[in-house]
């Protein structure tokens, strides 16, 4: 009955996702409980929607709730587990085809509980009892049930093989060690097993470390997916805003032009109508005078005609028209101007938007190999670090040429170009031709990274898209007190060469050459890259331990 009660409660306290008894139970805001691992995995799948729901009632939560252990439910589940373990009957089961059978059972054989390396037989719990009760069996070696007991017997001498021959890499018996394996490097099987166990543990440790490293990489990749999604959404949103602004500007200009044309239309029409009214008034006066003259022409009395004609006042109207009519389409110049603007905008939108913003240096048909520092110094130029890109714990000094990692955050204002998680900074100036610079570094265990990068490298988050050398937009040389390593697109190359606190960097953007040099009394090439640069390059520096510094040298 106790077992039935435990099973009934087990159904009540089961996770609705995995259908097993709750393991590390947590409760979500709606009141339903789940295994911590189950609900976390379920919500990981909903992360893209940025809305998290209860699998049972479908109530949605935003943001993602913090999972807290349900202590009371955890105690109840633990009591159920204890009850099940206590009430479970200790009944031996019969051996199946996959099990090791007891060698002493007759009829239907029980499953073996242990195997004896001395008896070379397997026993169920009942037939194993003499090994526990009788002193004659106390020295026998009991192991987990095995079907391969005969493999432990020497085929030549019919003896148990307890010795390992390291010379021939095989297990042998005592007589073999005195015969054909005489003089060989032999140890007890137990000693060899201990050694192999040590090697096994070392291998496991290496494997576990590789697993942890790859799990970290997986987490970084997951973060990168989130970063890509967020960046894509922000880009779409920003582009929509910019295009909306352009459309609004065009609509405003269209409206302004319409108002200007209508205003000019009213002004010109008013002027024409004023002249029209004046002319119509003159026509009316001329018609009136013509009528008077016509009436006067019929006067037969000469004296009266002369007096009447002499008394007529002079007309003030003009004797000829001064109106010069314009073209039928008097606004055609406006139409032509708008048409010209349309053609200009069409050309800008249809052609490549990316314009060349830097003047290409004088092209050398042949690029002679530079061998002396003096030769490189011909291509040196003033380079400074951009404070707007510096991580919040990086302090810039010496006219923005020196970077130091501090323990506390620096007074850097928020800026979209700033690296949010990597201890990095980019230069303000870009490189498109041939350029050379040197970096003096001081660092401890974490190392200092001397890098070049496209300005389009990601800034937010801890993904591979942001770190120097972790992506296809940056190249870096990691400098430590012991060695150098070159990093690009997450591929790491060990670089031999003399240690130096000063690193020279030479870039030929047009030829696609990037070279790192150890600068001491002489210049030693550490690593060279031949590629194709698709964007202007910026110098990058990264320091990872408090107090580490990297400074652009004045050349």
C-alpha positions in Angstrom: 0.0 0.0 0.0 2.9 2.4 0.8 4.3 1.7 -2.6 1.0 2.4 -4.3 0.7 5.7 -2.3 4.2 6.7 -3.4 3.3 6.0 -7.0 0.1 8.0 -6.7 2.0 10.9 -5.3 4.7 10.4 -7.9 2.1 11.0 -10.7 1.0 14.2 -8.9 4.6 15.5 -8.5 5.7 14.6 -12.1 7.1 17.1 -14.6 4.6 17.5 -17.5 7.5 17.9 -19.9 9.6 14.8 -19.3 6.8 12.9 -17.4 9.3 11.8 -14.7 9.3 12.7 -11.1 10.4 16.3 -10.6 14.1 16.8 -10.5 15.3 20.1 -8.8 11.7 21.4 -9.0 11.1 25.1 -9.8 7.8 27.0 -10.1 7.0 29.5 -12.8 4.8 32.7 -12.1 1.5 31.0 -13.0 2.1 28.3 -10.3 3.0 25.2 -12.3 6.2 23.3 -11.5 8.8 21.7 -13.7 12.3 20.3 -13.6 14.7 23.1 -13.8 16.5 21.6 -16.9 13.2 20.8 -18.7 11.7 24.3 -18.4 15.0 26.0 -19.2 15.4 23.9 -22.4 11.8 24.7 -23.3 12.3 28.4 -22.9 15.6 28.3 -24.8 13.6 27.2 -27.8 11.3 30.2 -27.4 14.1 32.8 -27.0 13.7 34.0 -30.7 10.1 35.1 -30.0 11.3 37.0 -26.8 8.2 35.7 -25.1 8.2 32.7 -22.6 5.1 30.7 -21.9 3.9 27.9 -19.5 3.7 24.6 -21.3 0.5 23.7 -19.4 -1.7 26.9 -19.3 0.2 28.8 -22.1 0.4 31.9 -20.0 3.1 34.2 -21.5 5.8 36.0 -19.5 8.0 38.9 -20.6 10.9 39.2 -19.7 12.1 35.6 -19.1 11.3 34.7 -15.4 14.1 33.9 -13.0 13.7 30.3 -11.9 13.9 29.8 -8.1 14.0 26.3 -6.4 10.7 25.2 -4.8 12.1 24.0 -1.5 8.9 22.4 -0.1 8.2 20.5 -3.3 11.9 19.3 -3.5 11.5 17.8 0.1 8.2 16.0 -0.9 9.9 14.5 -4.1 12.8 13.4 -2.0 10.5 11.6 0.5 8.8 9.9 -2.4 12.1 8.7 -3.8 13.1 7.4 -0.3 9.8 5.6 0.0 10.2 3.9 -3.4 13.8 2.8 -2.5 12.7 1.5 0.9 9.7 -0.4 -0.4 11.4 -1.9 -3.5 11.4 -5.7 -3.1 14.9 -7.3 -3.1 13.9 -10.0 -5.6 16.6 -11.6 -7.8 15.7 -11.7 -11.5 16.2 -14.4 -14.0 19.0 -14.0 -16.5 18.1 -12.9 -20.0 20.1 -13.2 -23.2 22.0 -10.0 -22.4 22.8 -11.0 -18.8 25.6 -13.1 -17.3 23.9 -16.3 -15.9 24.9 -18.0 -12.6 27.0 -21.1 -13.4 25.7 -23.0 -10.4 21.9 -22.6 -10.9 20.1 -25.6 -12.4 17.1 -25.3 -14.5 16.2 -21.7 -15.2 19.3 -19.7 -14.2 19.3 -16.5 -12.2 21.3 -13.4 -13.1 24.9 -13.5 -11.8 25.7 -11.0 -9.1 29.5 -11.5 -9.1 32.2 -13.4 -10.9 35.2 -15.0 -9.1 38.6 -14.7 -10.8 39.9 -17.8 -8.8 36.9 -20.1 -9.4 36.5 -18.7 -12.9 32.8 -18.9 -12.5 29.8 -16.5 -12.0 27.4 -16.7 -9.0 24.0 -15.4 -8.1 23.5 -14.0 -4.6 22.4 -17.3 -3.2 25.4 -19.4 -4.6 27.8 -16.5 -3.9 27.1 -16.8 -0.1 29.9 -19.4 0.6 32.4 -16.8 -0.6 31.2 -14.6 2.2 30.8 -17.3 4.9 33.6 -19.7 4.3 37.2 -18.8 5.2 38.4 -20.9 2.2 37.0 -18.4 -0.2 38.0 -15.2 1.6 41.1 -14.7 -0.6 39.1 -15.1 -3.8 38.9 -12.0 -6.0 35.3 -11.0 -6.8 34.5 -8.7 -9.7 31.4 -7.6 -11.6 29.7 -10.3 -13.6 31.7 -11.1 -16.8 31.3 -13.5 -19.7 34.9 -13.3 -20.6 36.4 -15.2 -17.7 38.0 -17.7 -20.0 39.9 -14.9 -21.7 41.7 -14.5 -18.4 43.1 -18.1 -18.6 46.4 -18.8 -20.4 45.7 -21.1 -23.4 49.1 -22.8 -23.1 49.4 -23.3 -19.3 45.8 -23.2 -18.2 46.7 -20.7 -15.5 45.2 -17.3 -14.6 47.0 -14.5 -16.4 48.1 -12.1 -13.6 51.1 -10.5 -15.3 51.4 -8.0 -18.1 54.3 -8.1 -20.6 55.1 -4.5 -21.6 57.5 -5.7 -24.2 54.9 -7.7 -26.1 51.9 -5.7 -24.8 49.9 -8.7 -23.7 48.7 -10.4 -20.5 50.5 -13.6 -19.5 50.6 -16.2 -16.7 53.4 -16.8 -14.3 54.8 -19.8 -16.3 54.8 -17.6 -19.5 57.1 -15.1 -17.6 59.5 -17.9 -16.9 59.4 -19.3 -20.4 59.0 -17.4 -23.7 58.7 -14.0 -22.0 61.8 -14.5 -19.8 63.8 -11.3 -19.6 60.9 -9.1 -20.9 59.7 -6.0 -19.1 56.9 -7.5 -17.0 54.7 -6.1 -14.2 51.7 -7.3 -12.4 48.4 -6.8 -14.1 47.3 -4.8 -11.1 50.3 -2.4 -11.5 49.7 -2.1 -15.3 46.0 -1.5 -14.6 46.9 1.3 -12.1 49.1 2.9 -14.7 46.5 2.6 -17.4 43.9 4.0 -15.0 46.2 7.0 -14.5 46.5 7.5 -18.3 42.8 7.0 -18.6 42.1 9.7 -16.1 44.5 12.0 -17.8 42.7 11.3 -21.1 39.4 11.9 -19.5 40.6 15.1 -18.0 41.7 16.2 -21.5 38.4 15.2 -23.0 36.5 17.0 -20.2 38.5 20.1 -20.9 37.8 19.8 -24.6 34.1 19.3 -23.8 34.1 22.4 -21.6 36.0 24.4 -24.2 33.5 23.4 -26.9 30.5 24.0 -24.6 31.9 27.5 -24.1 32.3 27.8 -27.9 28.7 26.6 -28.3 27.5 29.3 -25.8 29.5 31.9 -27.7 27.9 30.7 -30.9 24.4 30.9 -29.3 25.3 34.4 -28.1 26.5 35.2 -31.6 23.1 34.0 -33.1 21.4 36.4 -30.7 23.8 39.2 -31.6 23.1 38.6 -35.3 19.4 38.6 -34.8 19.5 41.8 -32.7 21.9 43.5 -35.1 19.7 42.5 -38.1 16.6 43.8 -36.4 18.3 47.1 -35.5 19.7 47.4 -39.0 16.2 46.9 -40.6 14.7 49.3 -38.1 17.4 52.0 -38.8 17.1 51.5 -42.5 13.4 51.9 -42.4 13.8 55.1 -40.4 16.3 56.5 -42.9 14.1 55.6 -45.9 11.1 57.0 -44.2 13.0 60.3 -43.6 14.0 60.4 -47.3 10.4 59.7 -48.4 9.1 62.4 -46.0 11.7 64.8 -47.3 10.7 64.2 -50.9 7.0 64.6 -49.9 7.8 67.9 -48.1 9.7 69.2 -51.1 6.8 68.2 -53.4 4.4 70.0 -51.1 6.6 73.1 -50.9 7.0 73.1 -54.7 3.2 72.7 -55.2 2.6 75.7 -52.8 5.2 77.8 -54.6 3.6 77.1 -58.0 0.1 77.8 -56.8 1.3 81.0 -55.1 3.0 82.2 -58.3 0.0 81.1 -60.3 -2.3 83.4 -58.1 0.2 86.3 -58.4 0.5 86.1 -62.1 -3.3 85.6 -62.7 -4.0 88.6 -60.5 -1.6 90.8 -62.5 -3.1 89.6 -65.8 -6.6 90.2 -64.5 -5.7 93.8 -63.4 -4.5 94.6 -66.8 -7.5 92.9 -68.3 -9.9 95.1 -66.2 -8.0 98.2 -67.2 -8.2 97.3 -70.9 -11.9 96.5 -70.6 -12.5 99.9 -69.0 -10.6 101.7 -71.8 -12.7 99.7 -74.4 -15.9 100.9 -72.6 -14.7 104.6 -72.7 -13.7 104.3 -76.4 -17.1 102.8 -77.3 -18.8 105.7 -75.4 -16.7 108.3 -77.3 -17.4 106.6 -80.6 -21.1 106.8 -79.9 -20.8 110.5 -79.1 -18.8 111.2 -82.2 -21.3 109.2 -84.3 -24.2 111.3 -82.9 -22.2 114.5 -83.5 -21.5 113.6 -87.1 -25.2 113.9 -87.9 -25.4 117.6 -86.8 -26.4 119.8 -89.7 -25.8 123.1 -88.1 -22.2 124.0 -88.8 -21.8 126.4 -86.0 -23.3 124.0 -83.5 -21.0 121.1 -84.8 -17.9 123.1 -84.5 -18.7 124.3 -81.0 -19.7 120.8 -79.8 -16.7 119.1 -81.3 -14.4 121.7 -79.8 -15.9 121.1 -76.3 -15.1 117.3 -76.3 -12.4 116.4 -73.7 -9.4 114.5 -74.7 -9.3 110.7 -74.0 -6.6 109.4 -71.6 -6.4 105.9 -73.0 -3.3 104.5 -74.6 -3.2 104.4 -78.3 -1.5 101.0 -78.6 -1.3 97.7 -76.7 1.9 97.0 -74.6 1.0 93.4 -73.7 3.6 90.7 -74.6 2.2 87.2 -74.2 4.5 84.5 -72.8 4.8 80.9 -73.8 1.9 78.5 -73.6 3.6 76.6 -70.8 5.0 79.4 -68.6 6.1 77.0 -65.9 8.1 74.7 -68.2 11.4 75.8 -66.5 10.1 74.5 -63.2 9.2 71.2 -64.8 12.7 71.0 -66.4 14.3 71.7 -63.0 12.3 69.0 -61.3 13.1 66.6 -64.2 16.8 67.3 -63.7 16.5 66.6 -60.0 14.8 63.3 -60.7 17.5 62.3 -63.1 20.2 63.1 -60.5 18.4 61.1 -57.7 17.8 58.2 -60.1 21.6 58.1 -60.9 22.5 58.2 -57.2 20.1 55.4 -56.3 20.9 53.2 -59.3 24.7 53.4 -59.1 26.9 52.0 -56.4 26.3 53.8 -53.2 29.8 53.2 -51.9 32.0 56.0 -53.0 35.7 56.1 -52.9 36.5 58.3 -49.9 40.3 58.1 -49.9 42.7 59.1 -52.6 44.8 56.1 -53.7 48.5 56.6 -53.2 50.8 56.6 -56.1 50.8 53.1 -57.6 54.1 51.3 -57.7 54.4 48.8 -60.5 56.9 46.8 -58.5 56.9 46.6 -54.7 60.5 46.1 -53.6 61.0 44.0 -50.5 61.6 46.2 -47.5 64.5 44.9 -45.4 65.6 47.7 -43.2 63.7 49.7 -40.5 64.6 52.9 -42.3 62.8 51.6 -45.4 59.6 50.9 -43.3 59.8 54.3 -41.6 59.2 55.9 -44.9 55.6 54.7 -44.7 55.0 55.6 -41.0 52.1 58.0 -40.3 50.6 59.5 -37.2 48.0 57.2 -35.7 45.8 57.8 -32.6 43.3 55.8 -30.7 39.6 56.5 -30.9 38.1 57.1 -27.4 34.6 56.3 -28.7 35.6 52.7 -29.4 37.5 52.0 -26.1 36.1 49.5 -23.6 34.9 51.1 -20.4 37.9 49.9 -18.3 40.5 51.1 -20.8 42.3 54.4 -20.1 43.8 56.4 -22.9 46.7 58.7 -22.4 49.8 60.3 -24.2 47.5 62.1 -26.7 45.3 59.0 -27.2 48.4 56.9 -28.2 48.6 54.7 -25.0 46.0 52.3 -23.6 46.0 50.9 -20.1 43.6 48.4 -18.5 42.3 49.8 -15.2 40.5 48.0 -12.4 37.6 50.4 -12.4 35.4 51.8 -15.2 36.6 55.0 -16.8 34.5 58.0 -17.5 33.6 57.1 -21.1 30.2 58.3 -22.3 27.9 55.8 -24.1 28.6 55.5 -27.8 27.5 53.0 -30.5 31.1 52.4 -31.6 32.2 51.3 -28.2 33.3 47.7 -27.5 30.9 46.5 -24.7 32.6 43.3 -23.6 36.1 43.0 -25.2 39.0 45.0 -23.7 39.7 46.5 -27.1 40.1 49.9 -28.9 40.4 50.9 -32.6 42.4 53.7 -34.2 40.7 56.9 -35.4 42.6 56.9 -38.7 42.1 54.3 -41.4 44.7 52.7 -43.7 44.1 52.2 -47.4 47.6 52.3 -48.9 51.0 51.4 -47.5 51.5 52.2 -43.8 53.9 51.2 -41.0 53.6 51.7 -37.2 55.2 50.2 -34.1 53.6 49.3 -30.7 55.4 49.1 -27.4 53.7 46.7 -25.0 53.9 45.7 -21.4 51.9 42.7 -20.2 51.6 39.8 -17.9 49.8 36.4 -18.3 46.9 37.5 -20.4 49.0 38.9 -23.2 48.6 42.0 -25.4 46.9 41.8 -28.8 48.3 43.9 -31.7 45.7 43.8 -34.5 44.2 45.3 -37.6 40.5 45.3 -38.2 37.7 46.6 -40.5 35.6 49.3 -38.9 32.5 47.2 -39.5 33.6 44.7 -36.8 30.8 44.1 -34.3 31.0 46.0 -31.0 28.2 44.7 -28.7 28.3 41.4 -26.9 30.9 38.7 -26.3 30.5 36.8 -29.5 33.2 35.9 -32.0 32.1 38.7 -34.2 33.6 41.2 -31.8 37.0 39.8 -30.7 40.2 40.6 -32.6 41.2 37.5 -34.6 38.0 35.6 -33.9 36.3 36.5 -37.2 37.0 37.3 -40.9 37.1 41.0 -40.2 40.2 41.2 -38.1 43.8 39.8 -37.8 45.8 39.9 -34.5 49.1 38.9 -33.0 49.0 37.9 -29.4 52.2 38.8 -27.5 53.1 37.1 -24.2 56.4 36.8 -22.3 56.8 33.3 -23.7 55.5 33.2 -27.2 53.5 34.7 -30.1 50.3 33.4 -31.6 48.6 34.7 -34.8 44.7 34.7 -34.8 42.3 35.1 -37.7 38.8 33.8 -38.1 39.2 31.7 -34.9 42.2 29.9 -36.3 45.3 30.0 -34.1 48.8 29.7 -35.4 51.9 29.4 -33.2 54.5 32.0 -34.3 58.2 31.4 -33.6 60.5 34.3 -33.2 62.6 36.4 -30.8 60.8 38.0 -27.9 60.5 41.8 -28.1 58.5 44.4 -26.3 58.1 46.3 -29.6 56.1 45.0 -32.5 56.2 46.5 -36.0 53.2 46.3 -38.3 53.4 46.9 -42.0 50.3 47.0 -44.3 50.1 47.2 -48.0 46.3 47.5 -48.5 46.4 47.5 -52.3 48.7 44.4 -52.5 46.8 42.6 -49.6 50.0 42.3 -47.4 50.0 42.3 -43.6 53.3 41.7 -41.8 54.2 41.6 -38.1 57.8 42.2 -37.0 59.8 41.8 -33.8 61.7 45.1 -33.5 64.9 45.1 -31.4 68.4 45.8 -32.7 67.2 44.3 -35.9 63.8 43.6 -37.5 62.7 40.0 -37.6 59.6 38.9 -39.6 57.2 37.0 -37.3 54.2 36.4 -39.5 53.0 37.5 -42.9 49.5 37.4 -44.4 48.6 37.6 -48.1 44.9 38.3 -48.7 42.5 40.7 -50.3 41.3 43.6 -48.1 37.8 44.7 -49.0 37.5 47.6 -46.5 39.9 50.3 -45.1 41.8 48.9 -42.1 42.1 50.3 -38.6 44.8 49.5 -36.0 43.5 47.6 -33.0 44.9 47.1 -29.5 43.7 44.8 -26.7 45.0 44.3 -23.1 43.6 41.7 -20.7 45.3 42.1 -17.3 45.1 45.0 -14.9 48.0 47.4 -15.5 48.9 46.0 -19.0 49.7 48.7 -21.5 50.2 49.2 -25.2 51.5 52.4 -26.8 51.7 53.6 -30.4 55.3 54.7 -30.8 56.3 58.1 -32.2 58.5 57.4 -35.2 
